[in-house]
Amino acid sequence: MVKRNFRLWILLILVATCGLVSLRGRALSEEGCVTGTCHASLLTVKNLHPVAQMCDSCHQPLLTPHPQKGRKTFQLIQEVPGLCGMCHAPFGKKAHIHPPVKDGMCLTCHNPHGSDEPKLLAQPLKDLCLTCHSDKLAAKFLHGPASTGDCTACHNPHESDNKALTVKEGPALCVTCHFDMENEMKKKDVHPALLAGCPSCHNPHGSPYRRLLSAEGEQLCFQCHPQIGEKVEKSRIVHAPIKSEKGCPSCHSPHASENDKLLAKPGKALCLECHKDIIKKTMKVLHGPIAGAEGKCTPCHDPHGSPNDRLLVKEFPTDAYVPYTDNEFQLCFSCHNRDLLRYPDTSFATGFRDGDRNLHYLHVNRKDKGRNCKLCHNVHGSENQKLIATSVHFGKWELPLKYVKTETGGSCAPGCHKKLNYDRVTPGKEPEAPKPKEKEKEAK
């Protein structure tokens, strides 16, 4: 009797135990994969992958029961990236594909269940990109989007038809933020480097130089303009702005301009910003190259560098007296005819003659004290015709010329000799005193 009761109790205990196991299994089944003991933190994230709430959307049982220690009892329905492609349109149709995408490594960047970061990113965007591109932010000056880690402002993280996976091509990408460049690109002369894309001159991530330039100062410009760089390196005289802090942009707009050569202002107007006293209001006659609104200084001066003083494009002596040879005054005779001082007597080569006596020859074509052109002419402009100066520097003395012009000649009475007259028709003729009406005209 006792044995029978003992067996009955054992049977009742087993039935009760099985019932509890059955109830517990049903409870786990109702709770799903995420329980207090299994995958507890899987769904406790800010951004949840929608399919993560239905585990069998991606996972299927491999063995039962689940779990089994040391054994894999569930498997993916199919491998990544095919699994991801069941919901997400596959990539790979564009010219440039991000290597992790190309290799099907979706899980390198994304958490398949959920994340506290947008787009289910495995890390904050900046940190995620830097795991592979750690060199992009190792610079003193950083591009705004790069410094804040907003890489996708410029790059598509999956694929693009543009190099470097940029979201737009060439300048179109940069003008989305630097919208002032749109107006620059409508100007008459646009820098080819800008048309090719801003990274021609700027590093889009960071640089050791201000404005994210890829090189410092004039060296940046010389990368594309090596002939200018070579000239500057070899020149005895270098134009000061090139070596200034601002460098080439002192004269040239680096992006675009309405003027030729990307000049910030047209022709002589640009030069006169610094060389303010070259042209005076009293000058009625200007030297041909700088005359008129379209005047330019570059026919005589090299704007970058030169072996000659004052950046002259050809040799011009600075001394007051110059032993004359046919090689002297190369600058002047690149435009003017050298015949005007080759002949002692002439009836055609020059208007500065007394009868046929060539007064240019008399003053300049001498082996002992040939006069420099600048002893009579102001090379930029003058109150008098033919650029005859009112006075010239002679040592420390401001030597007056006292020049008078007539239709067929004139006179001068400088400090170096008494008044002398010349006339092409009547040699030595005294200039007539201006009549009252003529004086009024001259005053005007």
C-alpha positions in Angstrom: 0.0 0.0 0.0 2.8 2.4 0.9 4.7 1.6 -2.3 1.6 2.2 -4.4 1.0 5.7 -2.7 4.7 6.6 -3.3 4.5 5.8 -7.0 1.3 7.9 -7.2 3.0 10.9 -5.7 5.9 10.5 -8.1 3.5 10.4 -11.0 1.7 13.5 -9.8 5.0 15.4 -9.4 6.0 14.5 -12.9 2.7 15.6 -14.4 2.9 18.9 -12.6 6.4 19.5 -13.7 5.6 18.8 -17.3 2.7 21.2 -17.0 4.9 24.0 -15.7 7.4 23.4 -18.5 4.7 23.5 -21.0 3.3 26.7 -19.6 6.7 28.3 -19.5 7.4 27.3 -23.1 4.1 28.8 -24.2 5.0 32.1 -22.3 8.4 32.3 -24.1 6.8 31.6 -27.4 4.4 34.5 -26.8 7.1 36.8 -25.7 9.2 36.1 -28.8 13.0 36.3 -29.2 13.4 39.4 -27.0 13.0 38.5 -23.3 14.6 39.4 -20.1 17.1 36.6 -20.6 17.4 36.4 -24.4 18.4 39.3 -26.6 17.1 41.7 -24.0 18.7 44.9 -25.4 18.0 44.2 -29.1 15.0 46.5 -29.4 16.0 49.1 -26.8 17.5 51.5 -29.3 16.4 54.9 -30.7 16.0 53.8 -34.3 14.7 50.3 -34.8 14.9 48.4 -38.1 11.2 47.7 -38.8 11.7 44.1 -39.7 13.6 43.5 -36.4 10.2 43.1 -34.6 9.5 40.0 -36.8 12.6 37.9 -36.5 11.5 35.3 -39.0 11.6 38.0 -41.7 15.3 37.4 -41.8 16.0 34.3 -39.6 14.8 30.7 -39.9 15.3 27.7 -37.5 18.2 25.4 -38.3 17.9 23.0 -35.4 15.5 22.4 -32.5 15.2 23.0 -29.7 16.6 26.6 -29.4 19.0 27.5 -27.9 21.6 24.8 -27.8 24.9 25.4 -26.1 27.7 25.6 -28.6 25.5 25.0 -31.6 23.9 27.4 -34.1 20.2 26.7 -34.2 19.1 29.6 -36.4 20.3 30.9 -39.8 19.7 33.8 -42.1 17.1 33.2 -44.8 19.9 34.1 -47.2 23.3 35.8 -47.0 24.0 39.5 -47.0 23.7 41.5 -49.3 21.1 39.3 -51.0 19.1 39.4 -47.7 19.2 43.2 -47.7 18.2 43.2 -51.3 14.9 41.5 -50.5 13.7 44.9 -49.3 16.3 47.5 -50.4 16.9 48.1 -54.1 20.4 46.7 -54.9 23.3 49.0 -55.7 25.9 48.7 -58.4 24.3 50.4 -61.4 26.4 53.6 -61.2 30.0 54.3 -62.3 31.5 54.6 -58.9 30.6 52.3 -56.0 31.7 52.5 -52.4 34.0 49.5 -51.8 32.0 48.1 -48.8 28.9 48.3 -50.9 30.6 46.7 -53.9 31.8 43.9 -51.7 28.4 43.4 -50.1 29.5 44.5 -46.7 26.3 46.2 -45.6 26.9 45.3 -41.9 30.2 47.1 -41.9 28.3 50.4 -41.7 24.8 49.4 -40.6 23.4 47.6 -37.6 20.7 45.2 -38.9 18.5 45.4 -35.8 18.6 49.0 -34.7 20.9 51.9 -33.6 20.9 55.1 -31.7 22.3 56.7 -34.9 20.2 57.7 -38.0 20.1 55.2 -40.9 20.9 52.4 -38.5 24.6 53.4 -38.6 26.9 51.3 -36.5 28.7 54.4 -35.2 28.2 58.2 -35.4 28.7 59.1 -39.1 32.0 61.0 -38.5 33.5 58.1 -36.5 32.3 55.5 -39.0 33.9 57.2 -42.0 37.1 57.8 -40.1 37.6 54.1 -39.5 38.7 53.9 -43.1 39.4 57.5 -44.0 41.4 58.5 -40.9 43.7 60.9 -42.9 41.0 63.2 -44.1 40.8 65.4 -40.9 44.5 65.5 -40.1 44.9 69.2 -41.1 45.0 72.6 -39.4 42.1 74.1 -41.4 39.1 71.9 -42.0 36.2 72.2 -44.4 33.0 72.9 -42.4 31.1 69.7 -43.3 34.2 67.6 -42.7 34.9 69.1 -39.3 31.4 68.3 -38.1 31.5 64.8 -39.6 28.7 65.5 -42.1 30.4 63.5 -44.9 27.1 62.8 -46.7 26.6 66.5 -47.4 29.1 66.0 -50.2 29.4 62.2 -50.7 26.9 59.5 -51.5 27.7 56.6 -49.1 26.7 53.9 -51.6 27.3 54.9 -55.2 27.5 57.8 -57.6 28.1 58.7 -61.2 30.8 61.1 -60.0 34.3 60.5 -58.9 34.9 60.4 -55.1 31.2 59.5 -54.8 30.2 63.2 -54.8 26.5 63.9 -54.9 27.1 66.5 -57.7 29.8 67.0 -60.2 32.4 69.7 -60.4 31.5 73.2 -59.3 27.9 72.3 -59.0 28.6 70.5 -55.7 30.4 73.5 -54.1 27.8 76.1 -55.2 25.1 74.3 -53.2 26.7 76.1 -50.2 29.0 78.7 -51.9 26.2 80.1 -53.9 28.0 83.4 -54.6 30.2 81.4 -57.1 27.2 81.0 -59.4 27.4 84.7 -60.3 31.2 84.4 -60.7 30.8 81.7 -63.2 28.6 84.0 -65.4 31.4 86.5 -65.8 33.4 87.0 -69.1 36.5 85.2 -68.0 36.2 82.2 -65.7 39.3 80.5 -64.3 39.7 77.1 -66.1 40.6 75.7 -62.7 37.1 76.6 -61.4 35.4 75.0 -64.4 37.4 71.9 -63.8 36.2 71.8 -60.2 37.1 73.6 -57.0 39.5 70.8 -55.8 41.9 72.1 -58.5 43.0 74.6 -55.9 41.2 73.7 -52.7 41.4 70.6 -50.6 37.7 69.7 -49.9 38.5 68.1 -46.5 41.3 70.1 -44.9 44.6 71.9 -45.5 47.5 73.3 -43.6 46.8 76.6 -45.5 44.0 79.1 -45.1 41.0 78.9 -47.5 41.8 75.1 -47.7 44.3 75.9 -50.5 46.3 72.9 -51.7 49.6 74.9 -51.7 50.8 78.2 -50.1 50.8 81.6 -51.8 52.1 81.9 -55.3 53.3 78.3 -55.3 49.6 77.2 -55.8 49.4 79.3 -59.0 52.7 78.1 -60.3 51.5 74.5 -60.3 49.5 75.4 -63.5 51.5 78.5 -64.5 55.1 77.1 -64.3 56.4 79.6 -66.9 55.5 82.4 -64.6 57.0 80.6 -61.6 60.3 80.1 -63.6 60.3 83.8 -64.5 59.8 84.9 -60.9 62.5 82.6 -59.7 65.1 83.8 -62.3 64.1 87.5 -62.3 66.4 90.1 -60.6 63.3 92.2 -59.9 60.1 90.6 -58.8 56.8 92.5 -58.6 56.2 93.1 -54.9 52.5 91.9 -54.8 53.6 88.3 -55.8 55.7 88.0 -52.6 53.1 89.7 -50.4 50.8 87.8 -48.1 47.9 88.1 -50.6 50.1 87.0 -53.5 48.7 86.6 -57.0 45.1 87.6 -56.0 46.5 91.1 -55.3 46.0 91.6 -59.1 44.1 88.6 -60.3 40.7 87.3 -59.3 41.2 83.6 -58.5 37.7 82.6 -59.7 36.4 84.9 -62.5 36.5 88.4 -63.8 35.0 90.7 -66.4 38.6 91.6 -67.5 41.2 89.7 -69.5 43.8 87.6 -67.6 41.3 87.5 -64.7 42.5 91.0 -63.6 40.6 92.5 -60.7 40.4 95.8 -62.6 41.1 96.6 -66.3 44.6 97.6 -67.5 46.1 100.7 -66.0 43.3 101.2 -63.5 44.6 98.2 -61.6 48.2 99.4 -61.7 47.2 102.9 -60.6 45.7 101.6 -57.4 49.3 101.2 -56.1 51.1 103.6 -58.4 48.9 106.5 -57.7 51.3 109.4 -58.7 52.3 108.0 -62.1 49.6 109.9 -64.0 48.8 113.4 -62.7 45.8 115.5 -63.5 48.0 118.1 -65.1 49.1 115.6 -67.8 47.3 116.5 -71.1 49.3 114.0 -73.1 49.8 110.4 -72.1 52.3 107.9 -73.5 50.6 105.8 -76.2 50.5 102.5 -74.3 48.6 104.0 -71.4 46.5 106.5 -73.3 42.8 106.1 -73.3 40.4 104.0 -71.2 41.9 100.8 -72.6 45.5 101.8 -71.8 47.9 99.2 -70.4 51.2 99.3 -68.6 52.3 95.9 -69.7 53.7 97.0 -73.1 56.6 98.4 -71.1 56.5 96.7 -67.7 56.4 93.0 -67.0 53.8 92.5 -64.2 55.6 89.5 -62.7 59.4 89.8 -62.9 62.2 91.2 -65.0 66.0 91.4 -65.2 65.6 95.1 -65.7 64.9 97.9 -63.2 61.2 99.0 -62.8 60.2 95.6 -64.2 60.8 96.9 -67.8 60.3 94.3 -70.5 63.5 95.5 -72.2 66.7 97.3 -71.2 66.5 101.0 -70.6 69.5 102.8 -69.0 69.0 104.8 -65.9 72.1 107.1 -66.1 71.6 110.7 -67.4 74.5 110.2 -69.9 74.8 107.1 -72.0 77.5 106.4 -74.6 75.2 105.6 -77.6 75.3 102.4 -79.6 72.6 100.8 -81.7 71.8 98.4 -78.8 70.9 101.2 -76.3 67.3 102.1 -75.4 65.9 98.8 -76.6 62.7 99.5 -74.8 62.0 102.8 -76.6 62.9 101.4 -80.0 60.7 98.4 -79.7 58.0 100.9 -80.8 59.8 104.0 -82.1 61.9 104.0 -85.3 65.6 104.1 -84.5 66.2 106.1 -87.7 65.2 109.3 -85.8 68.8 109.5 -84.3 70.9 107.6 -86.9 71.5 110.5 -89.3 73.1 113.8 -88.5 71.0 115.4 -91.2 67.5 114.3 -92.3 64.4 115.7 -93.9 62.0 112.9 -92.7 63.3 110.8 -89.8 62.3 113.3 -87.0 60.4 116.5 -86.5 63.0 117.6 -83.9 65.3 119.3 -86.4 66.5 122.8 -87.3 66.2 122.8 -91.1 67.7 119.4 -91.9 69.9 119.3 -88.8 68.8 116.3 -86.7 68.6 117.5 -83.1 67.8 114.0 -81.8 71.1 112.8 -83.3 72.9 115.8 -81.8 71.6 115.1 -78.3 71.6 111.3 -78.2 74.0 109.8 -80.7 77.3 110.7 -78.9 80.1 108.5 -77.5 80.9 110.9 -74.7 77.7 112.3 -73.2 74.8 110.9 -75.1 71.6 112.2 -73.5 69.2 109.8 -72.0 65.6 110.0 -73.4 64.4 110.8 -69.9 66.3 114.1 -69.8 63.7 115.6 -72.1 60.7 113.3 -72.1 58.4 112.2 -69.3 57.8 108.5 -70.1 54.3 108.4 -68.7 52.7 111.7 -69.5 53.2 115.4 -69.8 51.6 118.8 -70.1 53.4 119.2 -73.4 53.1 117.5 -76.8 55.6 114.7 -77.6 55.8 114.0 -73.8 58.3 116.8 -73.4 58.7 117.3 -69.6 58.3 120.6 -67.8 61.2 119.6 -65.6 63.4 116.6 -65.1 65.5 115.1 -62.3 69.2 115.8 -62.8 71.0 114.6 -59.7 69.5 116.5 -56.8 68.3 119.3 -59.1 64.9 119.6 -60.7 66.0 120.9 -64.0 63.5 123.1 -65.8 63.2 122.7 -69.6 61.2 125.8 -70.5 60.0 124.2 -73.7 57.9 126.2 -76.2 56.2 124.4 -79.2 55.3 125.9 -82.5 53.8 124.4 -85.7 57.2 124.0 -87.4 59.6 124.0 -84.4 60.0 125.6 -81.0 62.6 126.5 -78.4 63.9 125.4 -75.0 65.9 127.1 -72.3 66.9 124.5 -69.8 69.4 125.1 -67.0 72.1 123.3 -69.1 72.2 125.9 -71.9 70.8 129.2 -73.0 67.6 129.5 -74.9 67.9 127.8 -78.3 65.4 127.9 -81.2 64.7 125.4 -83.9 62.5 125.4 -87.0 62.1 122.9 -89.7 61.3 125.5 -92.3 63.3 128.5 -91.2 66.4 127.3 -89.2 66.8 129.2 -85.9 63.5 131.0 -86.2 62.4 132.7 -82.9 58.9 131.3 -81.8 56.3 134.0 -82.0 54.6 135.1 -78.8 51.1 133.5 -78.5 48.3 135.9 -79.4 45.7 136.6 -76.7 43.1 134.2 -78.2 45.7 131.5 -78.4 46.6 132.1 -74.8 43.0 131.6 -73.9 42.9 128.3 -75.8 46.1 127.1 -74.1 44.5 128.1 -70.7 41.5 125.9 -71.5 
